[in-house]
Amino acid sequence: MRRVFNIAVLMLLAYLTVGRALTHAQAGEEGSISCEKGAEMVRLGAMGKGFSEAASSGQGQNFLSSCLVTGEARINDMVARD
């Protein structure tokens, strides 16, 4: 049973590592921007919709933290990657 658990943990680590490597490999593709640039676009978009500076900044920070945690986030037709 311990061997099965060790194999499952190893497979999970391999899956996560490969997923992260693919995300980094795709970061240079066309239509891909950095998380920071995406957060700035979200902030400016919110200000353009009439939100206050504080609310716009909060939306940008929310986008940035989500992007950094998951490794990618979408804004319009672009993908922001860590």
PDB file as gemmi writes it, atoms N, CA and C in Angstrom:
CRYST1    1.000    1.000    1.000  90.00  90.00  90.00 P 1                      
ATOM      1  N   MET A   1       0.816  -1.189   0.000  1.00  0.00           N  
ATOM      2  CA  MET A   1       0.000   0.000   0.000  1.00  0.00           C  
ATOM      3  C   MET A   1       0.869   1.265   0.000  1.00  0.00           C  
ATOM      4  N   ARG A   2       1.963   1.207   0.722  1.00  0.00           N  
ATOM      5  CA  ARG A   2       2.860   2.359   0.775  1.00  0.00           C  
ATOM      6  C   ARG A   2       3.467   2.617  -0.601  1.00  0.00           C  
ATOM      7  N   ARG A   3       3.763   1.561  -1.324  1.00  0.00           N  
ATOM      8  CA  ARG A   3       4.343   1.701  -2.663  1.00  0.00           C  
ATOM      9  C   ARG A   3       3.355   2.389  -3.607  1.00  0.00           C  
ATOM     10  N   VAL A   4       2.089   2.023  -3.521  1.00  0.00           N  
ATOM     11  CA  VAL A   4       1.061   2.640  -4.361  1.00  0.00           C  
ATOM     12  C   VAL A   4       0.947   4.136  -4.033  1.00  0.00           C  
ATOM     13  N   PHE A   5       0.989   4.465  -2.755  1.00  0.00           N  
ATOM     14  CA  PHE A   5       0.934   5.869  -2.340  1.00  0.00           C  
ATOM     15  C   PHE A   5       2.124   6.646  -2.892  1.00  0.00           C  
ATOM     16  N   ASN A   6       3.316   6.070  -2.786  1.00  0.00           N  
ATOM     17  CA  ASN A   6       4.520   6.737  -3.293  1.00  0.00           C  
ATOM     18  C   ASN A   6       4.441   6.952  -4.797  1.00  0.00           C  
ATOM     19  N   ILE A   7       3.933   5.978  -5.515  1.00  0.00           N  
ATOM     20  CA  ILE A   7       3.778   6.113  -6.967  1.00  0.00           C  
ATOM     21  C   ILE A   7       2.764   7.212  -7.289  1.00  0.00           C  
ATOM     22  N   ALA A   8       1.664   7.262  -6.538  1.00  0.00           N  
ATOM     23  CA  ALA A   8       0.643   8.290  -6.765  1.00  0.00           C  
ATOM     24  C   ALA A   8       1.212   9.686  -6.509  1.00  0.00           C  
ATOM     25  N   VAL A   9       1.991   9.836  -5.447  1.00  0.00           N  
ATOM     26  CA  VAL A   9       2.605  11.130  -5.144  1.00  0.00           C  
ATOM     27  C   VAL A   9       3.585  11.517  -6.245  1.00  0.00           C  
ATOM     28  N   LEU A  10       4.372  10.575  -6.701  1.00  0.00           N  
ATOM     29  CA  LEU A  10       5.331  10.838  -7.772  1.00  0.00           C  
ATOM     30  C   LEU A  10       4.619  11.254  -9.058  1.00  0.00           C  
ATOM     31  N   MET A  11       3.519  10.586  -9.382  1.00  0.00           N  
ATOM     32  CA  MET A  11       2.764  10.937 -10.589  1.00  0.00           C  
ATOM     33  C   MET A  11       2.154  12.335 -10.467  1.00  0.00           C  
ATOM     34  N   LEU A  12       1.664  12.676  -9.285  1.00  0.00           N  
ATOM     35  CA  LEU A  12       1.102  14.007  -9.072  1.00  0.00           C  
ATOM     36  C   LEU A  12       2.171  15.084  -9.230  1.00  0.00           C  
ATOM     37  N   LEU A  13       3.332  14.864  -8.657  1.00  0.00           N  
ATOM     38  CA  LEU A  13       4.429  15.825  -8.798  1.00  0.00           C  
ATOM     39  C   LEU A  13       4.864  15.966 -10.253  1.00  0.00           C  
ATOM     40  N   ALA A  14       4.928  14.859 -10.971  1.00  0.00           N  
ATOM     41  CA  ALA A  14       5.298  14.910 -12.388  1.00  0.00           C  
ATOM     42  C   ALA A  14       4.260  15.701 -13.184  1.00  0.00           C  
ATOM     43  N   TYR A  15       2.984  15.463 -12.900  1.00  0.00           N  
ATOM     44  CA  TYR A  15       1.904  16.176 -13.586  1.00  0.00           C  
ATOM     45  C   TYR A  15       2.008  17.685 -13.348  1.00  0.00           C  
ATOM     46  N   LEU A  16       2.206  18.074 -12.093  1.00  0.00           N  
ATOM     47  CA  LEU A  16       2.308  19.497 -11.773  1.00  0.00           C  
ATOM     48  C   LEU A  16       3.545  20.130 -12.390  1.00  0.00           C  
ATOM     49  N   THR A  17       4.649  19.412 -12.396  1.00  0.00           N  
ATOM     50  CA  THR A  17       5.890  19.930 -12.971  1.00  0.00           C  
ATOM     51  C   THR A  17       5.758  20.116 -14.479  1.00  0.00           C  
ATOM     52  N   VAL A  18       5.184  19.142 -15.150  1.00  0.00           N  
ATOM     53  CA  VAL A  18       5.004  19.235 -16.605  1.00  0.00           C  
ATOM     54  C   VAL A  18       4.042  20.372 -16.943  1.00  0.00           C  
ATOM     55  N   GLY A  19       2.971  20.521 -16.177  1.00  0.00           N  
ATOM     56  CA  GLY A  19       2.020  21.609 -16.415  1.00  0.00           C  
ATOM     57  C   GLY A  19       2.665  22.969 -16.278  1.00  0.00           C  
ATOM     58  N   ARG A  20       3.496  23.113 -15.263  1.00  0.00           N  
ATOM     59  CA  ARG A  20       4.187  24.387 -15.048  1.00  0.00           C  
ATOM     60  C   ARG A  20       5.201  24.647 -16.163  1.00  0.00           C  
ATOM     61  N   ALA A  21       5.893  23.603 -16.599  1.00  0.00           N  
ATOM     62  CA  ALA A  21       6.865  23.751 -17.685  1.00  0.00           C  
ATOM     63  C   ALA A  21       6.165  24.160 -18.982  1.00  0.00           C  
ATOM     64  N   LEU A  22       5.007  23.580 -19.258  1.00  0.00           N  
ATOM     65  CA  LEU A  22       4.262  23.953 -20.462  1.00  0.00           C  
ATOM     66  C   LEU A  22       3.783  25.400 -20.388  1.00  0.00           C  
ATOM     67  N   THR A  23       3.365  25.828 -19.210  1.00  0.00           N  
ATOM     68  CA  THR A  23       2.939  27.217 -19.043  1.00  0.00           C  
ATOM     69  C   THR A  23       4.084  28.170 -19.340  1.00  0.00           C  
ATOM     70  N   HIS A  24       5.273  27.855 -18.841  1.00  0.00           N  
ATOM     71  CA  HIS A  24       6.435  28.711 -19.110  1.00  0.00           C  
ATOM     72  C   HIS A  24       6.826  28.663 -20.583  1.00  0.00           C  
ATOM     73  N   ALA A  25       6.686  27.514 -21.220  1.00  0.00           N  
ATOM     74  CA  ALA A  25       7.029  27.403 -22.636  1.00  0.00           C  
ATOM     75  C   ALA A  25       6.066  28.213 -23.499  1.00  0.00           C  
ATOM     76  N   GLN A  26       4.802  28.293 -23.089  1.00  0.00           N  
ATOM     77  CA  GLN A  26       3.803  29.023 -23.859  1.00  0.00           C  
ATOM     78  C   GLN A  26       3.850  30.525 -23.598  1.00  0.00           C  
ATOM     79  N   ALA A  27       4.621  30.950 -22.624  1.00  0.00           N  
ATOM     80  CA  ALA A  27       4.645  32.368 -22.248  1.00  0.00           C  
ATOM     81  C   ALA A  27       5.140  33.261 -23.377  1.00  0.00           C  
ATOM     82  N   GLY A  28       5.941  32.728 -24.280  1.00  0.00           N  
ATOM     83  CA  GLY A  28       6.470  33.532 -25.372  1.00  0.00           C  
ATOM     84  C   GLY A  28       5.582  33.576 -26.596  1.00  0.00           C  
ATOM     85  N   GLU A  29       4.437  32.897 -26.560  1.00  0.00           N  
ATOM     86  CA  GLU A  29       3.559  32.862 -27.724  1.00  0.00           C  
ATOM     87  C   GLU A  29       2.902  34.217 -27.962  1.00  0.00           C  
ATOM     88  N   GLU A  30       2.488  34.419 -29.211  1.00  0.00           N  
ATOM     89  CA  GLU A  30       1.772  35.638 -29.567  1.00  0.00           C  
ATOM     90  C   GLU A  30       0.428  35.657 -28.848  1.00  0.00           C  
ATOM     91  N   GLY A  31       0.010  36.803 -28.394  1.00  0.00           N  
ATOM     92  CA  GLY A  31      -1.239  36.905 -27.644  1.00  0.00           C  
ATOM     93  C   GLY A  31      -1.054  36.589 -26.179  1.00  0.00           C  
ATOM     94  N   SER A  32       0.192  36.525 -25.749  1.00  0.00           N  
ATOM     95  CA  SER A  32       0.503  36.224 -24.356  1.00  0.00           C  
ATOM     96  C   SER A  32       1.190  37.435 -23.732  1.00  0.00           C  
ATOM     97  N   ILE A  33       0.748  37.801 -22.538  1.00  0.00           N  
ATOM     98  CA  ILE A  33       1.331  38.939 -21.834  1.00  0.00           C  
ATOM     99  C   ILE A  33       1.705  38.501 -20.424  1.00  0.00           C  
ATOM    100  N   SER A  34       2.435  39.343 -19.720  1.00  0.00           N  
ATOM    101  CA  SER A  34       2.815  39.017 -18.345  1.00  0.00           C  
ATOM    102  C   SER A  34       1.631  39.274 -17.410  1.00  0.00           C  
ATOM    103  N   CYS A  35       1.680  38.663 -16.243  1.00  0.00           N  
ATOM    104  CA  CYS A  35       0.635  38.871 -15.241  1.00  0.00           C  
ATOM    105  C   CYS A  35       0.555  40.342 -14.838  1.00  0.00           C  
ATOM    106  N   GLU A  36       1.716  40.992 -14.728  1.00  0.00           N  
ATOM    107  CA  GLU A  36       1.742  42.395 -14.329  1.00  0.00           C  
ATOM    108  C   GLU A  36       1.073  43.284 -15.373  1.00  0.00           C  
ATOM    109  N   LYS A  37       1.346  43.012 -16.647  1.00  0.00           N  
ATOM    110  CA  LYS A  37       0.733  43.790 -17.727  1.00  0.00           C  
ATOM    111  C   LYS A  37      -0.777  43.553 -17.755  1.00  0.00           C  
ATOM    112  N   GLY A  38      -1.190  42.312 -17.537  1.00  0.00           N  
ATOM    113  CA  GLY A  38      -2.620  41.999 -17.482  1.00  0.00           C  
ATOM    114  C   GLY A  38      -3.311  42.718 -16.340  1.00  0.00           C  
ATOM    115  N   ALA A  39      -2.649  42.772 -15.180  1.00  0.00           N  
ATOM    116  CA  ALA A  39      -3.222  43.469 -14.028  1.00  0.00           C  
ATOM    117  C   ALA A  39      -3.387  44.956 -14.325  1.00  0.00           C  
ATOM    118  N   GLU A  40      -2.412  45.529 -15.006  1.00  0.00           N  
ATOM    119  CA  GLU A  40      -2.500  46.944 -15.374  1.00  0.00           C  
ATOM    120  C   GLU A  40      -3.644  47.170 -16.364  1.00  0.00           C  
ATOM    121  N   MET A  41      -3.833  46.242 -17.298  1.00  0.00           N  
ATOM    122  CA  MET A  41      -4.936  46.359 -18.254  1.00  0.00           C  
ATOM    123  C   MET A  41      -6.284  46.268 -17.540  1.00  0.00           C  
ATOM    124  N   VAL A  42      -6.394  45.365 -16.568  1.00  0.00           N  
ATOM    125  CA  VAL A  42      -7.632  45.239 -15.793  1.00  0.00           C  
ATOM    126  C   VAL A  42      -7.898  46.530 -15.024  1.00  0.00           C  
ATOM    127  N   ARG A  43      -6.860  47.090 -14.403  1.00  0.00           N  
ATOM    128  CA  ARG A  43      -7.004  48.328 -13.635  1.00  0.00           C  
ATOM    129  C   ARG A  43      -7.470  49.475 -14.529  1.00  0.00           C  
ATOM    130  N   LEU A  44      -6.833  49.621 -15.680  1.00  0.00           N  
ATOM    131  CA  LEU A  44      -7.213  50.699 -16.600  1.00  0.00           C  
ATOM    132  C   LEU A  44      -8.617  50.485 -17.164  1.00  0.00           C  
ATOM    133  N   GLY A  45      -8.960  49.237 -17.445  1.00  0.00           N  
ATOM    134  CA  GLY A  45     -10.304  48.934 -17.928  1.00  0.00           C  
ATOM    135  C   GLY A  45     -11.371  49.273 -16.898  1.00  0.00           C  
ATOM    136  N   ALA A  46     -11.081  48.978 -15.635  1.00  0.00           N  
ATOM    137  CA  ALA A  46     -12.030  49.300 -14.567  1.00  0.00           C  
ATOM    138  C   ALA A  46     -12.176  50.810 -14.407  1.00  0.00           C  
ATOM    139  N   MET A  47     -11.065  51.537 -14.523  1.00  0.00           N  
ATOM    140  CA  MET A  47     -11.144  53.003 -14.433  1.00  0.00           C  
ATOM    141  C   MET A  47     -11.947  53.561 -15.599  1.00  0.00           C  
ATOM    142  N   GLY A  48     -11.794  52.954 -16.775  1.00  0.00           N  
ATOM    143  CA  GLY A  48     -12.553  53.386 -17.938  1.00  0.00           C  
ATOM    144  C   GLY A  48     -14.048  53.140 -17.796  1.00  0.00           C  
ATOM    145  N   LYS A  49     -14.414  52.172 -16.955  1.00  0.00           N  
ATOM    146  CA  LYS A  49     -15.829  51.876 -16.712  1.00  0.00           C  
ATOM    147  C   LYS A  49     -16.408  52.714 -15.582  1.00  0.00           C  
ATOM    148  N   GLY A  50     -15.583  53.591 -14.993  1.00  0.00           N  
ATOM    149  CA  GLY A  50     -16.090  54.502 -13.980  1.00  0.00           C  
ATOM    150  C   GLY A  50     -15.806  54.105 -12.545  1.00  0.00           C  
ATOM    151  N   PHE A  51     -15.023  53.065 -12.319  1.00  0.00           N  
ATOM    152  CA  PHE A  51     -14.678  52.684 -10.952  1.00  0.00           C  
ATOM    153  C   PHE A  51     -13.672  53.675 -10.380  1.00  0.00           C  
ATOM    154  N   SER A  52     -13.664  53.799  -9.065  1.00  0.00           N  
ATOM    155  CA  SER A  52     -12.708  54.694  -8.408  1.00  0.00           C  
ATOM    156  C   SER A  52     -11.301  54.111  -8.510  1.00  0.00           C  
ATOM    157  N   GLU A  53     -10.312  54.923  -8.152  1.00  0.00           N  
ATOM    158  CA  GLU A  53      -8.914  54.478  -8.182  1.00  0.00           C  
ATOM    159  C   GLU A  53      -8.708  53.281  -7.258  1.00  0.00           C  
ATOM    160  N   ALA A  54      -9.298  53.337  -6.065  1.00  0.00           N  
ATOM    161  CA  ALA A  54      -9.138  52.243  -5.096  1.00  0.00           C  
ATOM    162  C   ALA A  54      -9.783  50.955  -5.606  1.00  0.00           C  
ATOM    163  N   ALA A  55     -10.978  51.063  -6.158  1.00  0.00           N  
ATOM    164  CA  ALA A  55     -11.664  49.878  -6.671  1.00  0.00           C  
ATOM    165  C   ALA A  55     -10.925  49.304  -7.878  1.00  0.00           C  
ATOM    166  N   SER A  56     -10.446  50.162  -8.751  1.00  0.00           N  
ATOM    167  CA  SER A  56      -9.698  49.712  -9.929  1.00  0.00           C  
ATOM    168  C   SER A  56      -8.409  49.024  -9.521  1.00  0.00           C  
ATOM    169  N   SER A  57      -7.733  49.601  -8.555  1.00  0.00           N  
ATOM    170  CA  SER A  57      -6.498  49.008  -8.059  1.00  0.00           C  
ATOM    171  C   SER A  57      -6.767  47.646  -7.431  1.00  0.00           C  
ATOM    172  N   GLY A  58      -7.866  47.533  -6.703  1.00  0.00           N  
ATOM    173  CA  GLY A  58      -8.237  46.256  -6.092  1.00  0.00           C  
ATOM    174  C   GLY A  58      -8.508  45.187  -7.131  1.00  0.00           C  
ATOM    175  N   GLN A  59      -9.178  45.552  -8.218  1.00  0.00           N  
ATOM    176  CA  GLN A  59      -9.439  44.590  -9.283  1.00  0.00           C  
ATOM    177  C   GLN A  59      -8.144  44.149  -9.952  1.00  0.00           C  
ATOM    178  N   GLY A  60      -7.239  45.098 -10.154  1.00  0.00           N  
ATOM    179  CA  GLY A  60      -5.946  44.757 -10.745  1.00  0.00           C  
ATOM    180  C   GLY A  60      -5.143  43.832  -9.850  1.00  0.00           C  
ATOM    181  N   GLN A  61      -5.150  44.105  -8.542  1.00  0.00           N  
ATOM    182  CA  GLN A  61      -4.420  43.251  -7.601  1.00  0.00           C  
ATOM    183  C   GLN A  61      -5.037  41.859  -7.522  1.00  0.00           C  
ATOM    184  N   ASN A  62      -6.358  41.784  -7.599  1.00  0.00           N  
ATOM    185  CA  ASN A  62      -7.033  40.490  -7.596  1.00  0.00           C  
ATOM    186  C   ASN A  62      -6.628  39.673  -8.819  1.00  0.00           C  
ATOM    187  N   PHE A  63      -6.599  40.316  -9.975  1.00  0.00           N  
ATOM    188  CA  PHE A  63      -6.175  39.641 -11.199  1.00  0.00           C  
ATOM    189  C   PHE A  63      -4.738  39.159 -11.072  1.00  0.00           C  
ATOM    190  N   LEU A  64      -3.860  40.020 -10.557  1.00  0.00           N  
ATOM    191  CA  LEU A  64      -2.448  39.678 -10.422  1.00  0.00           C  
ATOM    192  C   LEU A  64      -2.250  38.491  -9.490  1.00  0.00           C  
ATOM    193  N   SER A  65      -2.900  38.505  -8.340  1.00  0.00           N  
ATOM    194  CA  SER A  65      -2.711  37.396  -7.404  1.00  0.00           C  
ATOM    195  C   SER A  65      -3.260  36.100  -7.973  1.00  0.00           C  
ATOM    196  N   SER A  66      -4.397  36.156  -8.645  1.00  0.00           N  
ATOM    197  CA  SER A  66      -4.957  34.960  -9.271  1.00  0.00           C  
ATOM    198  C   SER A  66      -4.027  34.429 -10.352  1.00  0.00           C  
ATOM    199  N   CYS A  67      -3.478  35.323 -11.147  1.00  0.00           N  
ATOM    200  CA  CYS A  67      -2.574  34.935 -12.224  1.00  0.00           C  
ATOM    201  C   CYS A  67      -1.300  34.301 -11.678  1.00  0.00           C  
ATOM    202  N   LEU A  68      -0.754  34.877 -10.619  1.00  0.00           N  
ATOM    203  CA  LEU A  68       0.483  34.348 -10.054  1.00  0.00           C  
ATOM    204  C   LEU A  68       0.266  33.002  -9.378  1.00  0.00           C  
ATOM    205  N   VAL A  69      -0.894  32.799  -8.766  1.00  0.00           N  
ATOM    206  CA  VAL A  69      -1.169  31.531  -8.088  1.00  0.00           C  
ATOM    207  C   VAL A  69      -1.400  30.415  -9.097  1.00  0.00           C  
ATOM    208  N   THR A  70      -2.213  30.671 -10.116  1.00  0.00           N  
ATOM    209  CA  THR A  70      -2.548  29.620 -11.079  1.00  0.00           C  
ATOM    210  C   THR A  70      -1.542  29.506 -12.218  1.00  0.00           C  
ATOM    211  N   GLY A  71      -0.767  30.558 -12.454  1.00  0.00           N  
ATOM    212  CA  GLY A  71       0.205  30.532 -13.538  1.00  0.00           C  
ATOM    213  C   GLY A  71      -0.284  31.192 -14.804  1.00  0.00           C  
ATOM    214  N   GLU A  72      -1.600  31.405 -14.915  1.00  0.00           N  
ATOM    215  CA  GLU A  72      -2.141  32.108 -16.073  1.00  0.00           C  
ATOM    216  C   GLU A  72      -3.534  32.631 -15.766  1.00  0.00           C  
ATOM    217  N   ALA A  73      -3.949  33.639 -16.516  1.00  0.00           N  
ATOM    218  CA  ALA A  73      -5.285  34.213 -16.403  1.00  0.00           C  
ATOM    219  C   ALA A  73      -5.638  34.831 -17.749  1.00  0.00           C  
ATOM    220  N   ARG A  74      -6.907  34.957 -18.011  1.00  0.00           N  
ATOM    221  CA  ARG A  74      -7.364  35.500 -19.292  1.00  0.00           C  
ATOM    222  C   ARG A  74      -7.933  36.899 -19.112  1.00  0.00           C  
ATOM    223  N   ILE A  75      -7.595  37.736 -20.076  1.00  0.00           N  
ATOM    224  CA  ILE A  75      -8.182  39.070 -20.152  1.00  0.00           C  
ATOM    225  C   ILE A  75      -8.519  39.310 -21.617  1.00  0.00           C  
ATOM    226  N   ASN A  76      -9.803  39.465 -21.893  1.00  0.00           N  
ATOM    227  CA  ASN A  76     -10.309  39.578 -23.264  1.00  0.00           C  
ATOM    228  C   ASN A  76      -9.844  38.373 -24.073  1.00  0.00           C  
ATOM    229  N   ASP A  77      -9.123  38.587 -25.163  1.00  0.00           N  
ATOM    230  CA  ASP A  77      -8.667  37.470 -25.992  1.00  0.00           C  
ATOM    231  C   ASP A  77      -7.200  37.133 -25.754  1.00  0.00           C  
ATOM    232  N   MET A  78      -6.613  37.694 -24.704  1.00  0.00           N  
ATOM    233  CA  MET A  78      -5.206  37.444 -24.394  1.00  0.00           C  
ATOM    234  C   MET A  78      -5.079  36.574 -23.150  1.00  0.00           C  
ATOM    235  N   VAL A  79      -3.936  35.933 -23.047  1.00  0.00           N  
ATOM    236  CA  VAL A  79      -3.630  35.109 -21.886  1.00  0.00           C  
ATOM    237  C   VAL A  79      -2.437  35.727 -21.180  1.00  0.00           C  
ATOM    238  N   ALA A  80      -2.605  35.996 -19.900  1.00  0.00           N  
ATOM    239  CA  ALA A  80      -1.499  36.500 -19.079  1.00  0.00           C  
ATOM    240  C   ALA A  80      -0.863  35.308 -18.391  1.00  0.00           C  
ATOM    241  N   ARG A  81       0.458  35.226 -18.467  1.00  0.00           N  
ATOM    242  CA  ARG A  81       1.167  34.100 -17.866  1.00  0.00           C  
ATOM    243  C   ARG A  81       2.254  34.606 -16.945  1.00  0.00           C  
ATOM    244  N   ASP A  82       2.502  33.797 -15.921  1.00  0.00           N  
ATOM    245  CA  ASP A  82       3.538  34.088 -14.925  1.00  0.00           C  
ATOM    246  C   ASP A  82       4.903  33.932 -15.546  1.00  0.00           C  
TER     247      ASP A  82                                                      
END                                                                             
